[in-house]
Amino acid sequence: MNAHQKTPPRPDRATSRDRSIRMRYAAMGLFMAFTWMGGSDEPPWAHALRAAVMLLIVPPLLVPTNRRLTHKLYEAEHPAWALGQLIGARILILSAGFGISLLIGALLDPHADHSLTSLGVRVLLLLLTVPVQIRLAHRTRAHTVHPSARPTLSAPRLMAAKLTVILAALLAELLLIPHLSNAGVVVAVGIFVAALTLGPKIHHQLMVPQAPTTHREPVGDAV
């Protein structure tokens, strides 16, 4: 049975969409915060440099990949494989981002202790999001509008917003260092709070219409 037929519009759809957006920016804030805290003894410019490199790598890969695989998931007759690809690609790209962040830290300060434990913890946190991703994927399948007909995140706009956060974080840490011994941690928490609170408010400004594309409607939901 078609997903359009089995899932009529619900009054609480807007609330569910808002909750999904908040969860997305919470995850984004965690990623940026953990990237910033790559090394507690690093100077602020090193935090900013690692975050900027991640900014140049992750969004250009993650945004189009997520869009393409979301379309594939929506159209799949048997969506289990498409769902696995979508979640696996997200985890792989973000894990690679964390790994590159660790490598950059090692190159900036070869004598510092760059433990792989922190990388493992970050990857574990990504894996813990899998149940939430599965739930959101089922909501995507049940949506009455094909993903290609809805606005999507713009990678350049997202990168510009993140760059603004990085510059603000760098300035904040430079100001806090004379007064706090753990200024980097405080700034990382501030990055998370900023993404969580400001992200949903500017979300619509980061979205762009998608180019028209030929697509099929879902024909089943047998995961």
Long-range contacts (C-beta under 8 A, 24 or more apart in sequence): 1-220, 2-217, 2-218, 2-219, 3-141, 3-142, 3-143, 3-144, 3-217, 3-218, 3-221, 4-144, 4-217, 6-142, 6-221, 7-142, 7-143, 7-144, 8-144, 9-144, 16-139, 18-200, 20-136, 20-139, 21-199, 21-200, 21-203, 22-196, 22-199, 22-200, 23-132, 23-136, 24-199, 25-195, 25-196, 25-199, 25-200, 25-203, 26-192, 26-195, 26-196, 27-129, 28-195, 28-199, 29-191, 29-192, 29-193, 29-194, 29-195, 29-196, 29-199, 30-125, 30-192, 31-58, 31-94, 31-97, 32-162, 32-165, 32-191, 32-192, 32-195, 33-188, 33-189, 33-191, 33-192, 34-98, 34-122, 34-125, 34-188, 35-97, 35-98, 35-101, 36-169, 36-184, 36-187, 36-188, 36-191, 37-184, 37-185, 37-188, 38-101, 38-102, 38-104, 38-105, 38-118, 39-105, 39-109, 39-112, 39-114, 40-182, 40-184, 40-185, 41-112, 42-105, 42-108, 42-109, 42-112, 42-184, 44-170, 44-173, 44-174, 44-177, 44-183, 44-184, 45-170, 46-105, 46-108, 46-109, 47-169, 47-170, 47-173, 47-184, 47-187, 48-166, 48-167, 48-169, 48-170, 49-104, 49-108, 50-101, 50-104, 50-105, 50-108, 51-162, 51-166, 51-169, 52-163, 52-166, 53-100, 53-101, 53-104, 54-97, 54-100, 54-101, 55-159, 55-162, 55-163, 55-166, 56-159, 57-96, 57-97, 57-100, 58-93, 58-94, 58-97, 59-155, 59-158, 59-159, 59-162, 60-155, 60-159, 61-93, 62-90, 62-93, 62-94, 63-152, 63-153, 63-154, 63-155, 63-158, 64-155, 65-89, 65-90, 65-93, 66-90, 67-147, 67-152, 67-210, 70-140, 70-147, 71-146, 71-147, 71-148, 71-213, 71-215, 73-137, 73-140, 73-141, 74-140, 74-141, 74-143, 74-146, 74-147, 74-215, 74-218, 75-146, 75-215, 75-216, 75-217, 75-218, 76-218, 77-218, 77-219, 77-220, 78-220, 78-222, 78-223, 79-137, 79-141, 79-218, 79-220, 79-221, 79-222, 79-223, 80-222, 80-223, 83-134, 83-137, 83-223, 86-133, 86-137, 87-130, 87-133, 87-134, 87-137, 90-126, 90-133, 91-123, 91-126, 91-127, 91-130, 94-126, 95-122, 95-123, 95-126, 98-122, 98-123, 138-221, 138-223, 141-218, 141-221, 142-221, 146-215, 146-217, 148-210, 148-212, 148-213, 148-215, 149-210, 150-210, 151-207, 151-208, 151-209, 151-210, 152-207, 152-208, 152-209, 152-210, 153-206, 153-207, 153-208, 154-206, 154-207, 154-208, 157-205, 157-206, 157-208, 158-206, 161-202, 161-206, 165-191, 165-194, 165-195, 168-194
